[in-house]
Amino acid sequence: MLPPSASNLALTCSRAIDPAAVARFADDLGRTFTPDAPLLVAVSGGPDSVALLLLAHRVLGDGCVAATVDHGLRAEAAVEARWVADLCAGIGVRHAVLTGALPTRAAGTRNVSARARALRYALLRAHAGEVGAAAIATAHHADDQVETIAMRLNRGAGLSGLAGVRAGNGDVIRPLLGWRRDELAAIVAACSITPVDDPSNRDARFDRARVRAALAGAGWINAAAWSRSASALADADEALDWMTQRMWEERCSEADGEVVMAAAGLPFDLRRRLVARCVLTIDPAGDPRGSAVARGVAALDRGATVTLGEVLCRPLRDPRDGPVWRFVRARPRRSS
């Protein structure tokens, strides 16, 4: 797990990386990032993130800065973070190792992966602010996209979930979504760099590792086609978000700690999205999961009262406008 010596690493990489690959990456990066401020590259030390680092440095030069998050979950993580620091020093990239305590919960769950993800992005965003970075780049690629879609299909995800990993999501960009895992590994190998090997990527206790192993022999899968489908679904999801905003302005009113929504005539998915927004308006710390919200909408359609997290959702009847749904904070549950 040693990079070439610092004395020749930058030269080795500049000669080894195909100019066509650099041009291709520059084009991909330009779709979501304008280099008027630094780009913070998240680098774990694995082949995907190392390839992202090498390509970003070739395109942006000093406009590329890097960071590695040590979640404290594996004893080897600190050594790997130092390895990335040495690699960055060898090619002339500013680098920082970021550490912090895992949150007790994330997105309503105690799942370790979700908590680690929450910590990772919180630390990266804080560091991006410190170094003046305009965006954070992660190394998600086409094979990750296939795995994500397969996992979400297996869980019965809706439109938002099946849109997969987004190329741009606020301050996080993913310029490698059109690249295959093998292409990225070849770039790293051409530079004579042996990247970090994280055994958790093969640990069958994790959903993604199991899905990755199952898909490894599926030569019929066209990752580029899956990515195009995910992009089309993301466009549709964005259109529904736009319509949801319009319907929020027309159909919902907020006053005195309650939200009232006129539900008549709206398609189910718009009702679902609006209900989720009503719940979050009453309880910003809530986590209205899609399946729970869908069941809540079905109950409201039947005229039943339902509680979503800490929010009481009650159907009323307006003789002029049809069904009206009222959202207020639920009364605290009595302890036994």
C-alpha positions as CSV (number, residue, x, y, z in Angstrom):
1,M,0.0,0.0,0.0
2,L,2.8,2.4,-0.8
3,P,2.7,5.1,-3.6
4,P,5.8,5.8,-5.7
5,S,8.3,8.0,-4.0
6,A,7.4,11.6,-3.7
7,S,10.3,12.6,-5.8
8,N,8.8,11.1,-9.0
9,L,5.1,10.6,-8.2
10,A,3.8,13.8,-9.8
11,L,5.9,13.2,-13.0
12,T,4.9,9.6,-13.2
13,C,1.2,10.5,-13.0
14,S,1.5,13.3,-15.5
15,R,3.0,11.0,-18.0
16,A,0.9,7.9,-17.3
17,I,-2.6,9.3,-17.5
18,D,-4.0,9.3,-21.0
19,P,-4.7,12.9,-22.2
20,A,-8.0,11.6,-23.6
21,A,-9.1,10.5,-20.1
22,V,-8.1,13.9,-18.7
23,A,-10.2,15.6,-21.5
24,R,-13.1,13.3,-20.9
25,F,-13.0,14.0,-17.1
26,A,-12.8,17.8,-17.7
27,D,-15.9,17.6,-19.8
28,D,-17.8,15.5,-17.2
29,L,-16.6,17.9,-14.4
30,G,-17.7,20.9,-16.3
31,R,-21.4,19.7,-16.3
32,T,-21.7,20.3,-12.6
33,F,-18.7,22.5,-11.5
34,T,-17.4,25.9,-12.5
35,P,-13.8,26.2,-11.3
36,D,-14.1,29.7,-9.8
37,A,-13.2,28.3,-6.3
38,P,-11.5,25.1,-5.1
39,L,-13.0,21.7,-5.4
40,L,-12.8,19.5,-2.3
41,V,-12.2,15.8,-3.3
42,A,-13.2,13.2,-0.8
43,V,-10.5,10.5,-0.9
44,S,-10.7,7.3,1.1
45,G,-7.6,5.8,-0.6
46,G,-9.5,3.2,-2.6
47,P,-9.0,3.0,-6.4
48,D,-12.1,5.0,-7.3
49,S,-11.3,8.0,-5.1
50,V,-7.6,7.9,-5.9
51,A,-8.5,8.0,-9.6
52,L,-10.8,11.0,-8.9
53,L,-8.0,12.7,-7.1
54,L,-5.5,12.2,-9.9
55,L,-7.9,13.4,-12.6
56,A,-9.2,16.4,-10.6
57,H,-5.6,17.5,-10.0
58,R,-4.7,17.2,-13.6
59,V,-7.7,19.3,-14.6
60,L,-7.7,21.9,-11.7
61,G,-4.1,22.0,-10.5
62,D,-4.0,24.0,-7.3
63,G,-7.8,24.3,-7.4
64,C,-8.0,20.7,-6.2
65,V,-7.9,20.1,-2.5
66,A,-8.5,16.8,-0.7
67,A,-9.7,15.4,2.6
68,T,-10.0,11.9,4.1
69,V,-12.6,11.1,6.8
70,D,-11.5,8.7,9.5
71,H,-14.8,7.5,11.0
72,G,-13.0,5.6,13.8
73,L,-14.7,2.3,12.8
74,R,-11.6,0.4,11.8
75,A,-8.1,0.3,13.4
76,E,-6.6,0.5,9.9
77,A,-8.4,3.7,9.0
78,A,-5.8,6.0,10.6
79,V,-3.0,4.3,8.7
80,E,-5.0,4.6,5.4
81,A,-5.6,8.3,6.1
82,R,-1.9,8.9,6.5
83,W,-1.3,7.0,3.3
84,V,-3.6,9.3,1.4
85,A,-1.9,12.3,3.0
86,D,1.5,11.0,1.7
87,L,0.0,10.5,-1.7
88,C,-1.4,14.0,-1.8
89,A,1.9,15.4,-0.7
90,G,3.6,13.5,-3.5
91,I,1.5,15.1,-6.2
92,G,1.2,18.5,-4.6
93,V,-2.4,18.6,-3.3
94,R,-3.4,20.1,0.0
95,H,-4.9,17.4,2.2
96,A,-6.6,17.1,5.6
97,V,-7.6,14.2,7.7
98,L,-11.1,14.8,9.3
99,T,-12.3,13.0,12.4
100,G,-15.4,13.3,14.6
101,A,-17.8,11.3,16.8
102,L,-20.5,9.2,15.1
103,P,-24.0,10.6,15.6
104,T,-26.2,8.4,17.7
105,R,-28.8,8.4,14.9
106,A,-29.0,9.4,11.3
107,A,-32.1,9.7,9.1
108,G,-34.2,8.2,11.9
109,T,-32.0,5.0,12.2
110,R,-29.1,3.7,14.3
111,N,-27.7,2.0,11.3
112,V,-23.9,2.3,11.4
113,S,-23.6,3.0,7.6
114,A,-26.1,5.8,7.8
115,R,-24.4,7.3,10.8
116,A,-21.0,7.1,9.2
117,R,-22.4,8.7,6.0
118,A,-23.9,11.6,8.1
119,L,-20.6,12.1,9.9
120,R,-18.7,12.0,6.6
121,Y,-20.7,14.7,4.9
122,A,-20.9,16.9,8.0
123,L,-17.1,16.9,8.3
124,L,-16.6,17.4,4.6
125,R,-19.0,20.3,4.4
126,A,-17.4,22.0,7.4
127,H,-13.9,21.6,5.9
128,A,-15.1,22.8,2.5
129,G,-16.2,26.0,4.3
130,E,-12.8,26.3,5.9
131,V,-10.9,26.0,2.7
132,G,-13.3,28.0,0.6
133,A,-14.3,25.1,-1.6
134,A,-17.3,25.6,-3.9
135,A,-18.2,21.9,-4.0
136,I,-17.4,18.4,-2.7
137,A,-16.6,15.7,-5.2
138,T,-17.1,12.0,-4.5
139,A,-16.0,9.0,-6.5
140,H,-19.4,7.3,-7.2
141,H,-19.2,5.7,-10.6
142,A,-21.4,3.8,-13.0
143,D,-21.0,0.4,-11.2
144,D,-22.0,2.1,-8.0
145,Q,-25.1,3.4,-9.8
146,V,-26.1,-0.1,-10.9
147,E,-25.6,-1.4,-7.4
148,T,-27.6,1.4,-5.9
149,I,-30.5,0.9,-8.3
150,A,-30.5,-2.9,-7.7
151,M,-30.6,-2.4,-4.0
152,R,-33.4,0.1,-4.1
153,L,-35.4,-2.1,-6.5
154,N,-35.1,-4.9,-4.1
155,R,-36.4,-2.7,-1.3
156,G,-39.4,-1.5,-3.3
157,A,-38.2,2.1,-3.7
158,G,-40.3,4.7,-5.4
159,L,-39.3,7.2,-8.1
160,S,-36.9,9.2,-6.0
161,G,-35.0,6.1,-4.9
162,L,-34.9,4.6,-8.3
163,A,-33.3,7.8,-9.7
164,G,-30.2,6.5,-8.0
165,V,-27.1,8.5,-7.3
166,R,-27.4,12.1,-8.6
167,A,-24.6,13.7,-10.6
168,G,-25.2,16.9,-8.6
169,N,-27.0,17.3,-5.3
170,G,-26.5,20.7,-3.7
171,D,-22.9,21.1,-2.9
172,V,-22.0,17.5,-3.7
173,I,-21.0,16.5,-7.2
174,R,-20.2,13.1,-8.7
175,P,-18.3,13.6,-12.0
176,L,-17.5,9.9,-12.4
177,L,-21.0,8.5,-12.9
178,G,-20.2,7.8,-16.5
179,W,-17.0,5.8,-15.7
180,R,-16.7,2.1,-15.0
181,R,-14.8,0.7,-12.0
182,D,-12.2,-1.0,-14.2
183,E,-11.4,2.2,-16.0
184,L,-10.7,4.0,-12.8
185,A,-8.5,1.2,-11.5
186,A,-6.5,1.2,-14.7
187,I,-5.7,4.9,-14.2
188,V,-4.4,4.3,-10.7
189,A,-2.4,1.2,-11.9
190,A,-0.8,3.2,-14.7
191,C,0.6,5.6,-12.1
192,S,2.2,2.6,-10.3
193,I,0.0,3.3,-7.2
194,T,-1.3,0.4,-5.1
195,P,-4.5,1.8,-3.5
196,V,-6.0,1.0,-0.2
197,D,-8.0,-2.2,0.1
198,D,-11.0,-1.8,2.4
199,P,-12.2,-5.3,3.4
200,S,-15.7,-4.0,4.2
201,N,-16.3,-3.8,0.5
202,R,-16.4,-7.6,0.5
203,D,-18.1,-8.1,3.8
204,A,-21.3,-10.0,3.3
205,R,-22.8,-8.4,6.4
206,F,-23.4,-5.3,4.3
207,D,-26.2,-5.0,1.7
208,R,-24.0,-3.3,-0.9
209,A,-21.2,-6.0,-0.6
210,R,-23.8,-8.7,-1.2
211,V,-25.3,-6.9,-4.2
212,R,-21.8,-6.2,-5.6
213,A,-20.9,-9.9,-5.4
214,A,-24.2,-11.0,-7.0
215,L,-23.8,-8.5,-9.9
216,A,-20.1,-9.3,-10.5
217,G,-20.9,-12.2,-12.9
218,A,-23.8,-10.4,-14.6
219,G,-22.1,-9.6,-17.9
220,W,-25.4,-8.7,-19.5
221,I,-25.8,-5.6,-17.5
222,N,-25.2,-2.4,-19.4
223,A,-24.1,0.1,-16.7
224,A,-24.3,3.1,-19.1
225,A,-27.9,2.2,-20.0
226,W,-28.8,1.9,-16.3
227,S,-27.2,5.3,-15.6
228,R,-29.3,6.8,-18.5
229,S,-32.4,5.4,-17.0
230,A,-31.5,6.7,-13.6
231,S,-30.9,10.1,-15.1
232,A,-34.3,10.1,-16.8
233,L,-36.0,9.1,-13.5
234,A,-34.1,11.9,-11.8
235,D,-35.4,14.4,-14.3
236,A,-39.0,13.1,-13.7
237,D,-38.4,13.4,-9.9
238,E,-37.2,17.0,-10.4
239,A,-40.3,17.8,-12.4
240,L,-42.6,16.4,-9.7
241,D,-40.6,18.4,-7.1
242,W,-41.3,21.5,-9.2
243,M,-45.0,20.7,-9.3
244,T,-45.1,20.0,-5.6
245,Q,-43.8,23.5,-4.9
246,R,-46.5,24.9,-7.1
247,M,-49.2,22.9,-5.3
248,W,-47.7,23.8,-1.9
249,E,-48.2,27.5,-2.8
250,E,-51.8,26.9,-4.1
251,R,-53.1,24.1,-1.8
252,C,-51.4,24.5,1.6
253,S,-51.6,27.2,4.3
254,E,-49.6,27.4,7.5
255,A,-50.6,29.3,10.6
256,D,-50.5,29.0,14.4
257,G,-48.6,25.8,14.4
258,E,-50.7,23.9,11.9
259,V,-50.8,23.2,8.2
260,V,-54.0,22.7,6.2
261,M,-53.8,21.0,2.8
262,A,-56.6,20.8,0.2
263,A,-56.2,17.3,-1.3
264,A,-59.0,17.2,-3.8
265,G,-58.2,16.1,-7.3
266,L,-54.4,15.6,-6.9
267,P,-52.7,12.5,-8.1
268,F,-51.5,10.1,-5.4
269,D,-47.8,11.0,-5.7
270,L,-48.4,14.7,-5.4
271,R,-50.5,14.1,-2.3
272,R,-47.7,11.9,-0.9
273,R,-45.1,14.6,-1.5
274,L,-47.2,17.3,-0.1
275,V,-48.0,15.3,3.0
276,A,-44.3,14.7,3.5
277,R,-43.7,18.5,3.3
278,C,-46.6,19.2,5.7
279,V,-45.1,16.8,8.2
280,L,-41.6,18.3,7.9
281,T,-43.1,21.8,8.3
282,I,-44.6,20.8,11.6
283,D,-41.7,18.7,12.7
284,P,-38.5,19.8,10.9
285,A,-36.5,17.1,12.8
286,G,-38.8,14.4,11.7
287,D,-38.1,11.7,9.1
288,P,-41.2,11.0,7.0
289,R,-40.1,7.8,5.2
290,G,-41.7,7.2,1.8
291,S,-43.5,4.0,2.7
292,A,-44.9,5.4,5.9
293,V,-46.1,8.5,4.2
294,A,-47.7,6.4,1.4
295,R,-49.6,4.4,4.1
296,G,-50.6,7.7,5.7
297,V,-52.0,9.1,2.5
298,A,-54.0,5.9,2.0
299,A,-55.4,6.2,5.5
300,L,-56.3,9.9,5.0
301,D,-58.0,9.0,1.7
302,R,-60.2,6.6,3.7
303,G,-61.1,9.3,6.2
304,A,-58.9,8.0,9.0
305,T,-56.6,9.9,11.3
306,V,-53.0,9.0,11.2
307,T,-49.8,9.9,13.1
308,L,-46.5,10.3,11.2
309,G,-43.7,10.6,13.6
310,E,-44.6,13.4,16.0
311,V,-47.3,14.9,13.6
312,L,-51.0,14.2,13.8
313,C,-52.7,14.2,10.4
314,R,-56.5,14.5,10.5
315,P,-58.9,14.6,7.5
316,L,-61.6,17.3,7.7
317,R,-64.3,18.1,5.2
318,D,-64.8,21.4,3.4
319,P,-68.1,21.2,1.5
320,R,-66.7,23.6,-1.1
321,D,-63.4,22.1,-1.8
322,G,-63.7,18.5,-0.9
323,P,-61.2,16.8,1.5
324,V,-59.0,19.0,3.6
325,W,-56.2,17.5,5.7
326,R,-55.0,19.2,8.9
327,F,-51.5,18.6,10.4
328,V,-50.5,19.5,13.9
329,R,-47.9,18.3,16.4
330,A,-49.2,15.2,18.2
331,R,-49.6,15.3,22.0
332,P,-46.7,13.7,23.9
333,R,-47.3,10.1,24.6
334,R,-47.9,9.2,28.2
335,S,-45.2,7.2,29.8
336,S,-46.4,4.0,31.4
